[in-house]
Each structure stands twice: as C-alpha cells, then as structure tokens.
Amino acid sequence: MTYSQNTLLSLDINKQSIKEVIGVIEKKSEYVFFFSDNVRQDLEKRVDIKVNSKTLDVILNNLFADTDLAYTINDRQVSIAKTKKAGSSIQVPQQQTRTITGTIVDNTKEPLIGVNIVVKGTTSGTVTDMNGKFSLSVTEANPVLVISYIGYKAQEIKVGNQSSLNVTLEAETLGLEEIVVVGYGTVKKKDLTGSVSSVNSETISKSPVTSATQAIQGRLPGVFISNSTTKPGESASVVIRGKRSISGSSDPLYIVDGIPVVGGINEISPSDIETIDILKDASATAIYGARGSNGVILITTKKGKAGKTQVDYNGYVGFQTVLNQLEYMDGAAYAETVRESYRSTGKYLSDKPSWEEDQKIGSFANDPYTLESLKMAYDENGNYDPSKVRSGSKWWEAVQRTGMVTDHQLSVRGGNDKTNFTFSGSYYDYKGLVKDEEFSRYSIRLNLEHSVNKYIKLGAFTGYTHSVQERGSTLFNSWRVMPMGRFYDDNGDLLEKVSGTDDQWRNPLLRLAEGAVSNPLKINRFIGSYYADITLPLKGLRFRTNLGIDYETRQDYNFQSAEARGNTMNYARNGTENRSMFTWENLLFYDRTFEDHTIGVTLLQSINEYLREYNKIPVQGTPADELLYYDVGSASNPEKTESGKSQWKLASFMARLNYSFKGKYLATVSARYDGSSRLAEGHQWVAFPAAALAWRINEESFMQNYCCPIKLPNSRDRLLDC
C-alpha cells in the first residue's frame, strides 16, 4: 500500500481558508503541497470540513467541491492546479503527469547531495539523494528545470520529451577570483590570509543610500554602524569588531583611492564608489600601523573603461514617514497621572476625579485654558467623563512632516587603450521628518588615467563636494507641552508661552517662524589622489609614487532671534574651521612566480602632515535679525571667543612579504615602523609587526570530494593606538 492509502486523517475545522486547511494537513502528516500562483486566490475560499479517519483523496474531494481546483497525489507530494468542472465533481487535469529522473554530478563526476531542482514558475521541486539522484513528477507539457547548488553555477534545462537527465554542474569561481583591495595593493579573494569584507557598486546601487557608511550598514559581518540622531546629513558611527578603547576613539581609518583622509567620508557621494573593502583582523590592518588599530575602510572610486563612451543617469524621489509613532498620553490620561502624584503625597483628597481638588493643582489652575479643558469632563452633578477632556496640543503633529528625498546622479565614462576617464556629478536633497531639519549635497568628480608608454602610467582622482546641513532647533523638546494646553490663541496666533505647562517654557513653535532660527553647517571638501606608476627593467619590479590631498573647510553658523530665545537680544555664532591632510608615498613592488612558488614584496616610505585651524565667535545683540551670523563684529555684547590650532606629522616605513606554495599554503609577513610627532620625545618611533597563515585545505587530495572552498586562516600582530 502507498503512503496515501495507508494514512488516515481526522479534521474538524470551521470558517478557515483552504490554504489554512492544507497547512493543518501538512502539520499532521508527511504530505507536501505544491501549487502555482494562479490558484492562490482560490485557496483563500473559506470552508467548513469535518472528517474522521479518512484518506487524503476523500478529504480533498470534500475540500475542493464547488471549486475549479484539481489535485494529483504522488506518494507524499500533492500538486494542485485549475481544471474544468462537470457538475460538482472534480475533474482530472488534462495534462498527463510524468516522472523525470536524473543524476547530478560535479566536473569530477562525483555525485552532489542536496541539489535543488524546481520546475520553473511553480513551487514543485525536490532535492538529490546521497547518490546525486532525483525523481520529480511534473504536469507541465514543456517543463523547464531550475537546478541550483551553493558553490556552483545555476542551470536551467528544457526537459522536452526526455524522462531521464544527467547533469554536470560547474563550480562557481567568481567569488574566489574576485579582486579585493588589501592596502597598498590588491589580491584575489581566494589568496587572502587576513579578514577582508567587500561591497561593490552593484550592491550599493540597489538601495537609495545617502552616504558611504549607509552603503555598508547591515551588509558586512563584524561591522557595526549606528546613528545617534535622526538629523539629515548626520555622520554615522562605525565600529569594526567592537570598541577597542574605553576613552579613546573607535573610529576606523578611511582610505580613499589609496590616500588616508580625516573627518569621515560623509561628503563622498555613494554613486562615485566602485568598491568598499574593510580590513578587520590584526594582520590586515597592521600595515597601517597605529592608525589601523580600529580597522581600515578602503574606498575605491569608479574609473573609466576603454570603449564606447557611456552616459548614465540615475534619479529618484522618495518620501519618509514615521513607521511606529509613539503612543502619547491624551489629556485625560495625563490629568489622572498628575492627580495620582498628588494623591501619593496626600495633596489630592479624593479617590476619584474631583473638580474641587483639580482646581487646587497648580499646573492646572495657573492656566485658564487647561482648567477649562478639564472642566469639560464634569457635568452639573460633578460626574466625570474622561472622554470629554480636551486634548489640544499634539506637539508631535506640530513639529513633524512627511520627509522627502531627492537624488540625481549623472556620469560619463569612457576611454581608449591609452586613456580612460570618468566624469560625474550628483545632487542630493533631504527634507527631514522634523520641519526645520534639512540636508543638501552637491558633488563633482573627475578621474583620469593615462598610459604614457608601456612603462609609465599616470593617474589623477579628484572630487569636490559642497554640503549644507540645517541642524534645526531641537523641536523634539516640545514634549514638555501638556496635552491639555495649546500652541495658538483664539485668533490663531502663536502664544508666547505655551498654555498648560511651566510658565517659564516658551512656545517651541516660535522657533519655526521665518527668520527665527538658522543653524547651518556648511562643508566644502576636496579630495585628490595623484600617482605615477613606473615599470622597471627587472621583471616583476614596479615603482609607484602617490600624492594625496584632503582639504576641508567648515562654516559653523547659528542664529536665534530674540523672540525665539525669549530674550531681549538675539544670538549669533560664526565659526570657521580649516582641515588639511597631505600624504606622499613611495612604493616598490616585486611580484614573481617560480614554478610552485609565488612571492610578492611591497616596500613603502611615506610622510603625512595634518593641520587644523579653527575659531568660534559667539555674540548677542546684532543690530538686525537680517544680518544673521555674518556681521558679528557689530554686536553689542560679544561673548568668549575660541580659536586654536592642532598639527601632527607622521613618517613611516613598511615591508610586506606574501608567499604562496602551490596555491595551497599561504603566508603574509609584514612590519611597519612609524615615527609620530604626537608621541613623547625619545619614544616617537614604534614598530608594528604582523604575520598571517592560511591553508586552502580543499586543494588537498583527501578533500577533493568536498564541494565548497575551505580555508583555515590564522593571524598575529602587535598593535596599539597612539
């Protein structure tokens, strides 16, 4: 007897959909149901069914009565499809059911276990057994089988009239052959000895990210990205493999086109990024010395390609709302909370709401509007109905709006055998959920590479960004307003002091008035990377010199009118900050393969100089609000002025040796020697050695039957943060 003949089921179900009944059957038995999309609506029909110890065919005949659904039972697999009706009986599908069998192996003719085989366009499928064999029943006239397996290329096979298939899957090597940036060079992913994670431009373009940090958020293991605020344009915090200091910074080192940058990467447009590679473990980061102790994020921007010039445009407009609005107290709930606080101290002498006792509470009695909101809930007999308490100040509705995001990106890429180029421009605008918070960014980039001859190659990667972040006036402090109060008077004008709250708390909506508050941060940033690459006469020997410039100006402005402050004088602050980072690196590379041995040597000499200069000039009492923060010298009441300068220099030497034997045994040994002006005299030079080993165990003869590449890495280093 078959499984379907031998299995008896009992059901007692009322007012449930056919789909839900099928789910119960699957839970009570070993049956698996398959159906295509065109029957989903039929399966939503609600039915009543009560059977006791019946076979599946009896149950399904009852279940599908008065529908145009038919079924086919093949051992434990049940297929459901549409069919024609004749009276009220279930018709057998016109398509004949046939069984397709086959064997799936790899390119060494070893059977593959657990390969997925699915009929395209349906949920009907199976997997291979221990011998790589499968058997699948199909009703389609010309089925197409989709065969997929982790680590192998997926295949689609048109079955036609065949009843038996022999399939060979090819190993998917793309991921292993992928080139990743490891700092001062690149390497195939399969030859890595350290821990490196990567995100490419294709992945970045799939979601409307606003910054480079958002592009990697949630996509890479060991990388934690968090936002402490919802303000548009605010930089995110990036932590790689946990915090490494109690009081010091945990920010990683950022490298853009081979050049270290300072101040984060918020100004780099995501549309300009080709890849983001993150060095996480000790050996990978040690080549950057102390600065790499918190991990390293390497950003490579897009380059031109030889061939026809390509013009790309990408744009979108999106809207943003609060997904889960917090539940706030209404007037009645808040009033009862206040009463309960007074009862706990013996100042409210009634166990239930009392108009006489309410009038004794200061925060109620001090404001006629709030008191009136409460009085509405009492009738002439003193009975209290909380649903009649007036709730006028829903502050969150007063300060929130529907956010809007606009992004436009245009790029032109092309080149020939000697020269390639990329020119791109982008505009991004984000109006935040809070009414006075906005962010806009304009960016332009030009990347050029030119081969002078077969020995010399020159390159220039330049990017400029201008951004304005309107940081607003922290309107979320409006939660201090009681729900029984109001923002506006009877004439619709803003109140100076919000009713129903502390007399000292001014109406927060005054800060939304035109010209009341302006709090922008304007940033102009230029990042340039220039190189010359020279192939030397000795085979495998190459010299490269890099010059990097990271220059940034910040204008930190703030203005608050006298009315917004609740003061007799307005307030203005004019702050300026200049940051610059210059890098010069000289590198020597030697890469050769001798039969089974492959070696790669990298030598580095570099110098870095960083300079920061800033000032802040806060004042009160400028002659006119229209001057904002531009004419602080005319103010009647200057406050404490701040200014300062910080500077440091770093000189470095680095050596790295990569070794591979037969592509199975991998080793990386490196040492960096840094001299920093920030360290105490006599202790300014520090060495950072590191080593890493890896064994591609799947390349061994005794592991050839395993389908997936396996690599066992191990690394050691000596790092400190200075």
VEXVEXLUM-988313 format. One record per residue (C-alpha): x, y, z; residue in one letter. Coordinates in pm, whole numbers, plus 50000, padded with zeros to 5 digits. Example, Ala and Ser with C-alpha at 12.3 -4.5 7.8 and 13.67 -1.06 7.14 Angstrom:
<fivexs>
512304955050780A;513674989450714S;
</fivexs>
This chain:
<fivexs>
500005000050000M;501155035549924T;501555062550186Y;498315079750072S;496335047350102Q;497765038950441N;497445073450606T;494145083350768L;493445118750887L;490815134751109S;489825171451076L;487305194251245D;487775229351101I;485305258051069N;485485290950878K;489095285950765Q;490585291150418S;491525261450203I;495155272550233K;494935271350614E;493355236450597V;496245224850376I;498645238350638G;496945217250906V;497195186350684I;500925192250632E;501455195151008K;499535162851078K;501205142350805S;504225139450578E;502385154150279Y;503915183850096V;501605205049876F;502715223349561F;500675248949367F;501255277249118S;500375313949158D;497175311648952N;495405291449223V;496305313049520R;493045332649507Q;491015300349500D;492835288149809L;491555318150007E;487975304449997K;486695297350347R;485285262650416V;483975240150693D;485225204350699I;484725176150949K;486085141450871V;487165112351087N;489885087650981S;489685094350607K;492295091650334T;493625123050168L;491715118349841D;488385117750032V;489355149050223I;490435167949911L;487275158149720N;485235174050000N;487585203650028L;487585211949655F;483855207149599A;482305237449424D;485725249449309T;487655245548984D;490645230349163L;492045195949094A;494795176049261Y;497355149249188T;498855127149460I;502305112349402N;503335094149719D;503795122849969R;503705150949710Q;500395167449625V;500045190949327S;497095214749298I;496025230648970A;493005246048799K;490705224248587T;487245224648432K;484135213448624K;481395189948514A;478555193648756G;480035192849105S;482615165449057S;486375170749049I;487865165848705Q;491225150148641V;493705175248489P;494045173348117Q;497845173448142Q;499395139748199Q;501615135448499T;505015121248418R;508085114348622T;511505128348541I;514545111648692T;518195120448677G;521645122348831T;523605154048913I;527405153548945V;530285178648955D;533055181548696N;534935152648863T;531855130248818K;531275129249194E;527555129249288P;526235160849454L;523995157049756I;521085180649828G;520965198849492V;517725218649448N;515595210049143I;512495231649087V;510045233648796V;510355269548674K;507325290848752G;506005266949018T;506785256049372T;507085219749266S;510545206049334G;512815180949501T;516465175449604V;519075149249512T;519755119849742D;523055105549871M;523885092749522N;523065125349345G;519825110649205K;516395126849195F;512835119149086S;510245146049015L;506645144248891S;505565171748651V;502275180548482T;503585207848251E;503805199447882A;507225216147835N;508755219248180P;511975238148250V;514015226248548L;515985251648752V;518945234248917I;520925252749184S;523525244149446Y;525725265249673I;529175269849522G;528035260449168Y;526565278648871K;522785275348842A;521385258948528Q;518035259448351E;517285227848150I;514455223847900K;513215188347950V;511235183847629G;510345147147582N;513195134447799Q;512395113148101S;515955109148229S;518635135748273L;522345135348351N;523545169648464V;527055182348540T;527315214148749L;530255237848709E;531915252349018A;531235289449078E;534675305249100T;533715341649055L;533755349349426G;537185333549468L;538675350949167E;537275384449277E;539935410949331I;539855428649667V;541865458249793V;544075449850091V;546035481850137G;548975491249913Y;547815465849659G;545185440649555T;544835402949582V;542465375749469K;539915367349734K;540995331049737K;544575341349823D;543675362850125L;545315354650455T;543615382050655G;539965390750715S;538555413850445V;534915421250359S;533775439050044S;530785457049892V;530725466449524N;528915493449326S;526225469249212E;525215462449571T;525375499449662I;523115509349372S;520355485349480K;519245507649767S;518865545649793P;521695551750038V;522765587250122T;526345581050237S;529175556150208A;528565543750562T;524915536150484Q;526115515950185A;527755490350416I;525235491250701Q;523965456250776G;525845440950484R;529185430750636L;529885408550937P;531785424251224G;530955459951115V;528525478451343F;527055511251220I;524765532151437S;523115566351428N;522675585851749S;520315610651583T;517775612451302T;519065646151177K;519565645750798P;523215645350696G;524495634451036E;527525611551029S;527075575851148A;529305558451400S;531335529451255V;532825503051484V;534715472951343I;534785442051564R;533775460851878G;535125490652071K;538835488552145R;539215517552385S;537355529252695I;538045566252648S;539695568652305G;538095569051963S;536985536751795S;536705552651450D;538405532951173P;540975547050932L;539495557750598Y;541495553950276I;540095569249956V;541845559049633D;544915549249834G;545105581650034I;544295584650409P;541595610450486V;540365626050809V;536925636050930G;534975606550790G;533525600750445I;530075616350472N;530845640150186E;531625612749931I;528705605249702S;527805567849704P;527285569149328S;531025575849281D;532105544649471I;533275513249287E;534125491749591T;534355494249968I;536795469750129D;537115466350505I;540245452650672L;539175437751002K;541735414851156D;545115423651304A;547365412551020S;545325431050757A;545305463950946T;548875462651081A;550345476350757I;548765509750851Y;550375509851195G;548715527151489A;546085543851270R;544775509751163G;544165496851516S;540385502351483N;540165486851138G;540565501950792V;537905511350535I;539265513150180L;537155531749923I;537915529149551T;536075553249322T;534925544948972K;537305545348677K;536745548748306G;536895519048069K;538215515847717A;535465515047460G;532375534547370K;531595564447592T;528845555547836Q;526415580947982V;524385570348286D;521655588548476Y;520065576548795N;517495596048991G;514755590349243Y;512305608349466V;511215592249791G;509045600550087F;509595592750452Q;507165589450741T;507375577751100V;506925540051092L;505935534851455N;504685566151621Q;504975565151998L;501715563952192E;501425595852393Y;499105604252679M;495935622852591D;494535649552819G;492565625453039A;495495601453093A;497855629853174Y;495405645853418A;494985613053603E;498765608553622T;499085642853785V;496225635154026R;497895602554127E;501165620254202S;499285644354430Y;497415615654599R;500705598354680S;501735628954884T;498325634155043G;497535665654846K;494615651854646Y;491865642554890L;489625622154663S;489995586754528D;488215596654210K;488465627753993P;487045658354169S;486555692954022W;487235709254357E;490525690354400E;491575696554039D;491405733954098Q;493995730454376K;496645716254141I;498955744654038G;499775733053685S;496035731153614F;494875762353795A;497615785353663N;496265783453309D;492585791153233P;492655771252906Y;493945739653079T;491405743453356L;488655747653101E;489865715952922S;489345696953248L;486025712953336K;484535699953010M;484675664853156A;482395672853454Y;478615676253433D;476435697553658E;476325669453914N;480105665853932G;480215633053735N;483445628653544Y;483685615953184D;487385612953082P;486495610952711S;485405647552724K;488765661152844V;490055684152572R;493435674452419S;494665703352210G;498465702352194S;499535671951997K;503065685251979W;504425657551757W;501955666751484E;503045703151516A;506765696351457V;506735666251219Q;506165664150846R;506465639150565T;510155637550475G;511225639850112M;514395626649949V;515595637449604T;518685623349434D;520085629349084H;523275613048954Q;524885617648613L;528115601148498S;530095599048175V;532665571048138R;534885560947851G;538385558647714G;540725540847477N;543835519147500D;545905547347649K;543495570047836T;540335564348034N;538145588948221F;535135592348448T;533255624648500F;530295625248737S;528065649548918G;525315644249173S;522745664049368Y;521125651149685Y;518455668349895D;516765655150207Y;514005673250392K;513805656050729G;510865644550938L;511275674751167V;510185707050999K;513415726751040D;515945699250957E;517355695650604E;520475684050420F;521695690350067S;524865679849887R;526425688149550Y;529385667549432S;531535665949122I;534285641049037R;536865636948758L;539055605848741N;541725602948469L;544325576348387E;546815578048100H;549495553747984S;552405574447853V;554065542947721N;554345506747826K;556495516848123Y;554815547948267I;551225553048375K;549815584948531L;546565589748718G;544515616848889A;541405611349103F;539745643649215T;536475650149392G;534805681549526Y;531725682849749T;529665711349888H;527085702650153S;524745722250379V;523205706550687Q;520425726450852E;520535711751202R;517325727851327G;516475738951677S;515755706051859T;511975708551831L;511565674551993F;511905692552327N;508275701252265S;507315670452466W;507285693752767R;503945707752646V;500985692552832M;498315676652609P;495575698552762M;497405730352658G;497605747752322R;500105764852090F;497805791151941Y;495415816752090D;491795821251989D;492855842951694N;495185816351556G;498355834751657D;501215817151832L;501235821052208L;504425834052366E;504185808752648K;502545775252581V;499465770752797S;499215740853023G;502865739353121T;505605756353318D;505295794253290D;508985795753200Q;508625772652898W;508235792652581R;506225781252283N;508645759252080P;506795767451757L;508135802951780L;511405787851659R;509705777251336L;508745812751244A;510505826450935E;513895840851027G;513655829551389A;516365802651389V;519095793351140S;521625766451234N;523545755150922P;526815736450891L;528395742850550K;531215719950435I;533415722850128N;535745693350073R;538325684949810F;539975650649794I;542675644749536G;544865614549469S;547635616249207Y;550065588849110Y;552815578548872A;553385541248815D;556675530648655I;557515495448538T;561245489648592L;563545468748367P;563745439448609L;560835415748552K;558175419048821G;559645451248962L;557455482448974R;557705516749140F;554775539149232R;554605573549391T;551355587649533N;550455623049634L;547265628149833G;545405659949932I;542415661650165D;541305697750221Y;538135707250406E;536545739750521T;533665741250768R;531445771050836Q;529565765051162D;526795790951191Y;523975796551438N;521405824351473F;518445827551714Q;516155857551719S;515265874552046A;511695861852019E;512815825951966A;515135828152267R;512705846752492G;515415872552546N;515885909352485T;518795902652248M;519325879251956N;522225854351942Y;524685846951661A;527745824751623R;530215824651339N;532645795551341G;535235786051079T;537425755251063E;540075745050809N;541475709850792R;544175697450560S;545945664150520M;548885659350284F;550285624850204T;553275614549995W;554025577649948E;556715559149756N;556225522049696L;558325494549540L;556645462049430F;558195429049325Y;555845400949213D;557105368449060R;556105332149022T;558755304649017F;557125271148934E;555145262849254D;556285293649444H;554655327949420T;556065357749607I;555015393849640G;557155420249810V;555925455349896T;558185482750038L;556815516450150L;558135550150258Q;555555577050339S;555065610250515I;551805626050638N;551075660650769E;547805671550927Y;546765707051017L;543585720051180R;542815756751248E;539545769451389Y;537735798251554N;534315804351706K;532865838951764I;529595839451964P;527805872552022V;524495887352137Q;522715918152016G;523415922851647T;521665954151514P;519175934951295A;517975899051262D;518535901050887E;522295901650949L;522075866151085L;525635854351168Y;527535874050904Y;528245906651090D;529165895351439V;531545924851473G;528575948551501S;527095930651805A;526705949852129S;527525920652356N;530405898052240P;530905865352427E;534005843852482K;535855838152155T;537545804652085E;540375797351844S;543045771051811G;545425751051601K;546485714451605S;549125698251391Q;550905664951368W;553305647051136K;553905610351068L;556795593250891A;556545556150808S;558395526750660F;556715493750579M;557685459950433A;555365431250342R;556015396650203L;553255375050052N;554155338849981Y;552135310649825S;553165274449764F;551095255949504K;548215279449583G;547505258949897K;549805272450165Y;549675310050208L;551675333150432A;551855370650484T;554515387250699V;554665424850745S;556295451250961A;555645488550983R;557815514151157Y;556065546951243D;557515579151377G;554845602551518S;555185638351639S;552345631651884R;554435607652091L;556835617852366A;560385626652270E;562585595852277G;559555573252220H;558375586151884Q;559235555351678W;557185523451718V;557275490651524A;554165470851426F;554995435151315P;552305410951194A;552015376351041A;549195355750894A;548955320050764L;546245302850563A;545725267450437W;543365261050146R;542535226650272I;540055219049994N;543005218249749E;544395187349926E;543775153949758S;541905139950058F;539395168950039M;538655168149668Q;535165153849720N;534075184249918Y;532115209549716C;532955242149888C;536305260049919P;537655257850274I;540425279950405K;541855279550757L;543395313450843P;545385324151147N;546985357651221S;549045375151489R;550205410951532D;551275438251771R;549095469451754L;548495499551974L;546525531651935D;548505563851962C;
</fivexs>
